[in-house]
Structure formats: C-alpha cells, structure tokens
Amino acid sequence: MTMHPTLLAVAALAILSTAPTGAAQPLRAAAAGDQIPATLVAAPLPTDDESEQVPLAFAWALDPVQPLHAPSPHVAVSRSYWQQVDAAELQRGLALPLTAPEAVIQLSPAPGARALSAGSLQLRDPAGRSSGARSVDARVLQDAGMPVGDGTRMLRTGAASTAGIYRLHSRQARGRYVVQVLEPNSPLRLEVQASHSRVLAGGSMQLQARLRQGGAGSLPAGTPRSGFGGHALLVAPDGRSWPQQLRPIPDGSLRAQVRIPADVGNTQGLWELQVFAQLDGVLRDGTVAFAVALPTARLSGQATADPASRRVGLSLQMAAAGRYEARGTLYASAADGQLKPVAQAHAAAWFEGPGQGTLVLPFDQAALPAGFGPPYELRDLQLQDQSRMAPIESRAAALRF
C-alpha cells in the first residue's frame, strides 16, 4: 500500500505532535560523562543545508536478554609517521630509523619539487650498502587504486632486512618532499586516545598518548636515548590548528588537556588531534577524530511521560532554526524487578527557532516483551542537530516513570 506524500507528512506530524497525557516531570540531574549545554548560540544554517522538513518518528523492539554496552573511546594505533624534508636533507641522506623488516617508505614531491626517478633515489642500510628495496612509481600505485600524486615513489625493504638507521639519498632532489614511513611488523606502536568522541564548542577534553613495545624486532642500535616525548596539534575542519603541550605522567604516557575554541567556524566535518611522538630516535604519529558541536538547542529539563502508552514528550529550547532529533532507549521492569532494555525510539522534526518545541519518542510502536512493565527508565538520551550534523546533548540516565 502506498501513501500520498502529503498524507504521509500529515501522519508523521500527528505522530510527533500527540503529546503524552502524563504529568510533566524533571529530567534527572546530569551525571559525570553527560554532555549538557550551559548556554545556547544562534548559529546560521550551513549554506548547502537541505534538511528534510517532514517530521519523522519510529521505534523498534529490543531483546531484553541482550545487554547494551556503551562504546569504549576509540584508540588509534600507529606504526607509522610522516615528515616534510627539503632537498638538502635528501642530498645528504635522510636518516630513517627502522625497527623491523618489510618497512614501506613513500616519497611524494610537494608542488614545484622535482619528481625523482628510480635510478636517482637510493635507500642504504645501516652498513651503508644498497638495501635492495623494491621501488614502484606513481603509475603503478594509481593503477592499484592508491590516491597518490604524480611523482610519488614507494620503496619496500626486504623480509631479511635488519633493524637500524637507513638513509634515503637523492642527489637530484630539488624542492620539498613528504616522506611517509610505515612499519607493519614493528614492535613499537603508538596508541592515541581522546577522552570523548564528541564535545561542545568551548569545552575541553583529555588526550593521552602511549608507546608500547612488543613482538619481534628491536629498536635500532646506535640511536640516541632521548626518552619518550612529543607534541600534539588540534586541527579544525577548516584547516586552523592549535599546538597542544604533551606532559609526561607517572605511568609513562603523555597527556594534554585540550581546550576547544568557542569559535569553531562553519565548516562541516570532524576535528582531529594529531600526535607526533618519538622514543630513542624512532618516530611515530597518530590521529584521533571527534565531533565538535555548537550548542544550538538543548533539552529544557522537563519531560511528559505516559506509563500506559510509553510515549515520552521532550521539551526543547532552541536558539537557531534547524532539524533536531531526539533518540533514547526504554528500559522496563522484569518480573524480578530488574530493568532491561526493551525498545529504542527516534524522533526528528524541523523547527523555526529560536523558541521552544517538543519531540515525542513513540515507544508504544514497539510491543513490550511478555512479563515486562512499569516502572520504566529512559536511558542513553541524545539530542542531535541534524542540520549541522552535531551531537548536542547526551544523558546516560534521563527519566524514571
């Protein structure tokens, strides 16, 4: 059966606007780890905004036997690094400490730099001999589907190559080059982790970097023993960047307290924290990405919940027009009184802010499992700004009714 688009829009609007009949009650106080906007900002809509205008709400049942777990913060693991070098360094011989066989070295000319042929580029092993590394050019890499620029060359050391300081030579180098080194078999890996996967503009987060060593191979002989250190860079989607100071802490890792600017710009995309670290002359770099949201709206702190229908109305305060979405998980009481997840619901609609509005999570669309009923809890409640692709608010435990 099909429905005319106009009728579909009317039906969806009816779903969203049918408020629960229960009395309004306050949401639970924010807990550690919750993201709650303190103040709101009137951000403009993206210039290419094509947000859907039709309201939409839906829910689906969950298996209460299957527990839900919050995702752990992402840990970026790196056995690679990159650096920019000038022609003089390549003419002298660029030192590359390698810790394991079958390392991959990619050389890419910057704009205006001379492309280097296979015969003009040599990689010498720690004894000063030709390493016998296999070399391929940009055309081979591009035919294999790699998005590399013209003039790029890639070298790979052999399975029998030893650890130590290699030197990349080219007397024909002119200009600047980007050198990337990947050691998939290296015992030394950098782990980078941010405390949050999302944060509000003007907020803060913690960055931690740790070097771990294990597996076959060893650190190159003769490298300077300078200890573990490094620096970090906060990079916005529009290309702006801010240096971050990494400080050593007693457990051997490096840590930085990162403050996000209040002015995050209007460019869509993820932010990055880039870490550049070294241990005993060996370099590693790693990157973690996260979302930064402008607080254009928030939950007002009041909700209307009807235990009979299991519909939950959420009041919103908005400082800017946009399409906003609420999502949450309903927990119901089993016969033994334990709360189990039984349904998830999403609701989204366009609002002409600034002003107030309501989104209704229709948990009644999902049938309750046998033996489950009130009292209920609304958990993992989130508010999203769909127009700006921004996660604004999150509450681990929001409401009991």
N, C-alpha and C positions, 0 to 999 in steps of 0.2 A: 504494500500500500504506500502511495506517495502522498505528500502533503504540500500544498502550495507554500512558497517561501513566506508570504505574508502571514498565513495561518501559523506556520512554524514559529515565526517571530513572536506572534501574539501568545502562543502556547508557552514559549520559553519565558516570556515576560511574566506570564501568570505564575509560572513555577518560582521565579525569583521574588516576586512581589507578595506572595502569600506568606505573611508573617506568622510565626508560631503563636499559639494562644497563651503560652505560659507567661509568668511574670518576668520582668527584666531582672537580671542579677549581675553582679560584677564578675568580671573575669578574675582568675587567681592572680595574686601578685607575681611579678616577674621573678624568675629564679636564675641562678648562675647559668650562663650559657644561652639564655634567651636574648633575642635582639629586639629592642623596643625603641622606636624613635622618640627622642625627647622633644624636638621641635620639628616643624614641617617647613618645606620650601616649595615655592611656586615655580617649578621647573617647566620650561617650554617643551612642547611635544617635539620628537625628532622630525626633521624636515621630510623624511620619507615614511612617516607613520601611516600605516594602512590598517590600523586596529579594527577588528570586527566590531560592528555596532550592535549585533544581536546578542541578547543575554543568553547564557547557557548554564545549565546545572545538571549534574548527574552524580550517581553513586553506584558502588558495586560492593558485593559482599566479600568478606574475608573469611578464611578458615581460622577459627579461634585456636585450633591446635598448633598452628604455626606462629611462633612468637615473632615480633617485629624488633629489629635492632637498628639503632641509629648508625649511619655510616661513620667509619673512622676517618679522621683527617687524612687526606692524601699525602703519601710520602713519595717524593720524586727521587729516583735513584739514578746516579750518573757515573759512568766510567769514561767520560769524555771531557773535552774542553776545547775552546777556540780562542784565538788571539789575532790581533791585527799586527802585521810586521811591515817594515819598509824594505826597499831593495837592498840597502846596505847590510841588513841582518842576513838576508839570503845569500848575498855575495860572500860574507864572512863564513857562513854556515850556521844556521839556526839550530840551537840546541833543543832537542826533544827527548826528555827522559821517558823511556818506555819500560813498562813493568812486566810485560807478558808477550808471547808470540802472537802473530797474526793481527798486529795493530793496523788500523786503517788511517791514512793521512790524506786529507783533501786540501788542495791549494786552489784558491779562487782569486783571480785578479780583480782589484777594485776598479771602478770606472777610470779609464785613462791609463791603466797599467798594462804592461806588455804581457801577452799570453806566452807561456813557456812551453816549448816542445818537450817531448820525452827525452831527447838527447841532451837538452840543456838543464835538466833537473836530475840531481843525484841525491840519494839517501845513503849516508855512510854509517856503518855500525860502530859500536864502541871502540873497536880496534882500528878504526879509520879506513876499513875496507868497504867496497861497494856492498850494500846489504842484499843485493839481488831482489829487491822489492819489485813486485809486478806493478806496472803502470797502465792506466787506461785514460782515455781523453774524454772530453765533454760529449762528443757524439755517441760514444758507447754508453755513457751514463744516461744521456737523454733517451736513447733507444730503449733502455731498460726501464724508463718511466721516472727517472730521478729529475726533479726540477732544478737543474744546475745551469749556471750561466756559461756562455761561450768562453773558452779559455781555461775552464776548470780542469784540473788533473787530479787523479786519485791514485795513491800508492798503497800497497798492502805488503807487509813483511811476511816472511815465510813461517811455516809451522815450527821450524827448527831455530828460529831467531832467538837470541838471548836478550835478557833484560839489560838495560844500560842506557847511556846517553848517546842517542843517534844525532846526526847532523844533516840538515836539509840544505843543499847547496844549489845555487844557480848564479853563474857569472853574468847571465843575460837579463837578470831581473831589473825591471825599471818600474818605479811607482810603488804602490802599496798593495798588500795581499792579505787575504784572510786564510789562516791555517786552522783547520779543524782536525782534532785527533780523537779517535775512538778506539778504546781497548776493550773489546768484548770479553776477553779472557783475563782481565786484570784482577788481582786480588784486592785492589784498592778501589773503593766505591764511596761516593759522596751521597749522603741522604739529606734531603732538604724538606722541611715540613713547616707549614703555617698553622697557627692555632685555629684559624677559621677559614671556611671556604667562602664566606660572604661577610661583608662588613658595611656599615653605613658611612657615608661621606663624613669626614671629620672624626671618625672613630679610630681605634687602634687595634693592633694585633701583634702577636709574637711570632718571630721567625727563629727557627733552630736549624743548625747545620752540624752534621756529624760525619766524620770519616771513619769507615770501618774497613778492616783488612782481614781477608780470609781466602782460602783456596790456594791453588798452585801459583807459583811465581814469587817474586820478591821485589823489594824496592831496588832501584838501580844503585850499583856500587859507585862510590865516589861522589854522590850527590850531597850538597850541603845540608847539615842537620839544623834546619831553621825552625822546626816545630810546625804545629798546625795553626794556620791563620788565614785571614781572608777579608773580603769586604762584600757588600751587597748593594743592590740598586733596585729601587722601586720604580716601575715603569708603567705609565698610563697608556691607555689605548691610543691616545692622540700623539704619542711619542715623547711626551715630557718625562723627565726622570729625576729622582732624588736619591743621593747617596745615603746609605744606611751603615751605621757602625756596628760591626760584629764584635762582641766581647766574649772572651773565654769564661766558662763557668766550671765549677769543680768536677763535674762529671766528664770533662774532656771535650765537650761540644762547644759550639759558638752560638751566641744568642743575640738577637736585636729586638728592641721594642719599636715597632713601626707605626708611625702616625700617618693616617690617610688625610690628604688635604681636603678642606671643606669645598674648595673649587675643583670639582672633578671633571669639568668640561662636559661637552655634549656628544662626544664620540662614543658610539656603542662598542662594546667588546669587553673582554676580561682584562684585568690588571695582572701584572706579573711582579714577582720578587725573584731577582736573579742573584745567585751566589757564586762568587769566584774565590776558590779556596786552593791552598797548596799545603803539602806536607813533604818535607825533605826534598824540596825541589820539584816534586811531581804535582801537576796542576789538575784540578777538576772544577767543573762548573755545573750548576743545576738550576732549574727554574720551577717554581710553583705558580699556578694561576688561581685567581679568585675573583669573585664578583664584588663590585662596589655599587651601592645603591644610594640614590638621592631620596631622602625621606619625604616623598610627595603625598603620602597618606599614612594613616595608622588606624588600628582598631581603637574605638573610643573607650574601651574598657567595660562596656555593657553588652550583654547578650540576652536573647529571649529564647528559652528552650522549652519545648513541649515533650514531656516524657511519653505521652500517648502516641504522638506521631513521629517522635525522634527527629523533628526538624529544629535546626538551630539558626536563629537570626543573629547576625553580627553587625553591629553599628560601626560605620566608618566615618572618619574625619578626613577630608581631602583638601589639599592646598592647590591642586592642579588637576586639570581635566585629564582623563585617560581611561583606559580599560583596566580594571582591577579584578584580581582573582583571590578568593579565599579557598583554602583546602585544609582538610583535617581528617583525623581518624577517630572513629567512635569505638569506645570500649564499653562492653556490657558485663553485667554480673552473672556468673555461672551459679549453679545450684549451691556450690560450696562458698559463694561469696567472693570468689576471686574475679578480678577484672581481666577480660580477654578482648583482643581486637576483633570486631565483627564487621566493620564497614569503613570504607573511605568515601569521601564526597568532595567534589569541586563545584564552585560557583563563580561565574565571571560576568561582568556587565560593564558597559560604558557609562561614565558619569561626567557630567559637565561641571567640574569643580571650578572654584572652591566651594565647599559646602559639606553636606552630610549625606549619607546613603546607607543602604542595608544590603547585605548579601546573605542568602539563606542556603545553608547546607542541607540538602534533602536526603537525610539518611533513611527516610521512610521508603525510598526507592529500592532499598536492599532488604530482603527478608532476614529477620533475626533467626539464628540457629535455634534449634529446639533446646529448651532449658535455660535460655538466656533472657534477661530482662533488666529493669532498673534496679539500683541506681546506675547511671551512665557517667562516663567521663569522656570529654573531648580532649584529645592529646595531639601533639605534633601539629598545632595550628599554625598556618602560614598565610601571610598576605603578600601578594606579588603585584608589581606594577607591570602588566603585560605590554603596555605601550613602550616602556623604556627598558624592558627585559631586566627588571630589577627586583630582587627579593628584599622586601622592606621590613617585614616583621615576622618573628617566629617565637612560639611559646611551646615548650615541651609538654606542659600540663596547663590547660586553659580553663576548664569548666567541669563542674560536677553537678548533675541534675537527676 
